[in-house]
Amino acid sequence: MKKIVKNKGFTLIEILVVIAIIAILAAIVLVAINPAKRFQDARNTQRRANVESILSAVQQNMVDNKGIFTCAGPGAIPAVATVMEDTGGYDIAECISAYLLVLPVDPQNGSWTDDDNYDTDYTIKQDATTKQVTINAPSAPGDGGGTISVTR
């Protein structure tokens, strides 16, 4: 009499089917999560917070100086949108350093080493008539965030 030996384990086909199902589920999860969009949203949320922080510091400077923004270095806030950076732009760091520990910079394109070496990648302007100050994040539209701008 012959004995039939039954091997325990998975066949190659069964293993390939399981791997294919796992790959399909992983692809669905990656599409649903969309990590690139999540990173864009996080950067734009940071930009909104940064713009608000800078504008609050500017407003606090104005409150402390009877409604006039006072800064010895660069002078008055420009009437046209100007990038806030140490060279070639509006050097705002010394003007608001009393109100902010670290000057907020754009999470993707900004850089900050200290108050003498930075580029916020944000713009500032003050309307000559209304005296309202506007801080803008020009990198936001290119990062899927639309316009991020605050005026007070």
C-alpha positions as CSV (number, residue, x, y, z in Angstrom):
1,M,0.0,0.0,0.0
2,K,1.3,3.4,-1.0
3,K,1.2,6.2,1.5
4,I,0.1,9.6,0.2
5,V,2.3,12.4,1.7
6,K,0.6,15.7,2.0
7,N,3.0,18.6,2.4
8,K,1.9,21.4,4.6
9,G,2.6,24.9,3.4
10,F,1.6,27.4,0.8
11,T,1.9,27.0,-3.0
12,L,3.7,29.5,-5.1
13,I,0.4,30.7,-6.6
14,E,-1.1,31.3,-3.1
15,I,1.9,33.4,-2.1
16,L,1.8,35.5,-5.4
17,V,-1.9,36.1,-4.9
18,V,-1.3,37.4,-1.3
19,I,1.5,39.6,-2.5
20,A,-0.6,41.1,-5.3
21,I,-3.5,41.8,-2.8
22,I,-1.1,43.5,-0.4
23,A,0.4,45.6,-3.2
24,I,-3.1,46.7,-4.4
25,L,-4.1,47.7,-0.8
26,A,-0.8,49.6,-0.3
27,A,-1.4,51.6,-3.6
28,I,-5.0,52.4,-2.5
29,V,-3.8,53.7,0.9
30,L,-1.0,55.8,-0.7
31,V,-3.5,57.4,-3.1
32,A,-6.0,58.0,-0.2
33,I,-3.4,59.6,2.1
34,N,-1.6,61.7,-0.6
35,P,1.5,62.6,1.4
36,A,2.6,65.3,-1.0
37,K,-0.7,67.2,-0.4
38,R,-0.3,66.7,3.3
39,F,3.2,68.3,3.2
40,Q,1.9,71.2,1.2
41,D,-0.9,71.8,3.6
42,A,1.5,71.7,6.6
43,R,3.8,74.2,4.9
44,N,0.9,76.5,4.2
45,T,-0.4,76.2,7.7
46,Q,3.1,77.2,8.9
47,R,3.1,80.2,6.5
48,R,-0.2,81.4,7.8
49,A,1.1,81.2,11.4
50,N,4.4,83.0,10.4
51,V,2.6,85.8,8.6
52,E,0.3,86.4,11.6
53,S,3.3,86.3,14.0
54,I,5.3,88.9,12.0
55,L,2.3,91.2,11.6
56,S,1.5,90.9,15.4
57,A,5.1,91.9,16.1
58,V,4.8,94.9,13.7
59,Q,1.5,95.9,15.4
60,Q,3.1,95.6,18.8
61,N,6.0,97.9,17.7
62,M,3.3,100.4,16.5
63,V,1.4,100.2,19.8
64,D,4.6,100.8,21.7
65,N,5.4,103.9,19.6
66,K,2.0,105.6,19.5
67,G,0.8,104.2,16.3
68,I,3.9,104.7,14.2
69,F,6.2,101.8,13.2
70,T,9.6,102.8,14.5
71,C,12.8,101.3,13.4
72,A,16.2,103.0,13.2
73,G,17.8,100.6,10.6
74,P,15.6,100.4,7.5
75,G,13.2,103.2,8.3
76,A,9.6,103.2,7.4
77,I,7.8,100.2,6.0
78,P,7.9,100.5,2.2
79,A,4.7,101.3,0.2
80,V,5.4,98.5,-2.3
81,A,5.7,94.9,-1.4
82,T,9.4,94.2,-0.5
83,V,10.9,91.0,0.7
84,M,12.0,90.9,4.3
85,E,15.7,89.9,4.2
86,D,19.0,91.1,5.5
87,T,20.5,92.4,2.2
88,G,18.6,93.8,-0.7
89,G,15.3,93.9,1.0
90,Y,13.6,95.4,4.0
91,D,15.7,94.4,7.0
92,I,13.0,94.0,9.6
93,A,14.8,91.7,12.1
94,E,16.2,94.4,14.3
95,C,12.8,96.2,14.3
96,I,10.8,93.4,15.8
97,S,13.4,91.2,17.6
98,A,12.1,92.5,20.9
99,Y,8.7,90.9,20.1
100,L,9.9,87.6,18.5
101,L,12.5,85.2,19.7
102,V,13.3,84.0,16.2
103,L,12.1,85.7,13.0
104,P,9.7,83.3,11.3
105,V,10.8,82.3,7.7
106,D,9.1,80.4,4.9
107,P,9.3,76.7,5.6
108,Q,10.4,75.9,2.1
109,N,12.3,78.9,0.7
110,G,13.2,80.9,3.8
111,S,16.4,80.8,5.8
112,W,17.5,82.2,9.1
113,T,20.9,82.0,10.8
114,D,20.6,85.1,13.0
115,D,19.3,88.6,12.8
116,D,22.1,89.6,10.4
117,N,21.8,86.6,8.0
118,Y,18.2,85.7,7.0
119,D,15.7,85.7,4.2
120,T,12.0,85.3,5.3
121,D,10.7,85.0,1.8
122,Y,7.7,87.0,3.0
123,T,6.9,90.5,1.7
124,I,5.8,93.6,3.7
125,K,4.2,96.8,2.6
126,Q,2.3,99.7,4.2
127,D,-0.5,101.5,2.5
128,A,0.4,105.2,2.5
129,T,-3.2,106.3,2.9
130,T,-4.7,103.9,5.4
131,K,-1.4,103.0,7.1
132,Q,-2.5,99.3,7.0
133,V,0.4,96.8,7.0
134,T,0.2,93.8,4.7
135,I,2.4,90.7,5.1
136,N,2.3,88.3,2.1
137,A,3.7,84.7,1.5
138,P,4.5,84.7,-2.2
139,S,5.6,81.0,-2.2
140,A,2.2,79.8,-1.1
141,P,0.4,79.8,-4.5
142,G,3.2,77.8,-6.1
143,D,2.8,75.3,-3.2
144,G,-0.9,74.8,-3.8
145,G,-2.0,77.2,-1.1
146,G,-3.5,80.0,-2.9
147,T,-2.8,83.5,-1.6
148,I,-1.6,83.8,2.0
149,S,-1.8,87.5,3.0
150,V,-2.8,89.3,6.1
151,T,-3.6,93.0,6.4
152,R,-4.2,95.0,9.5
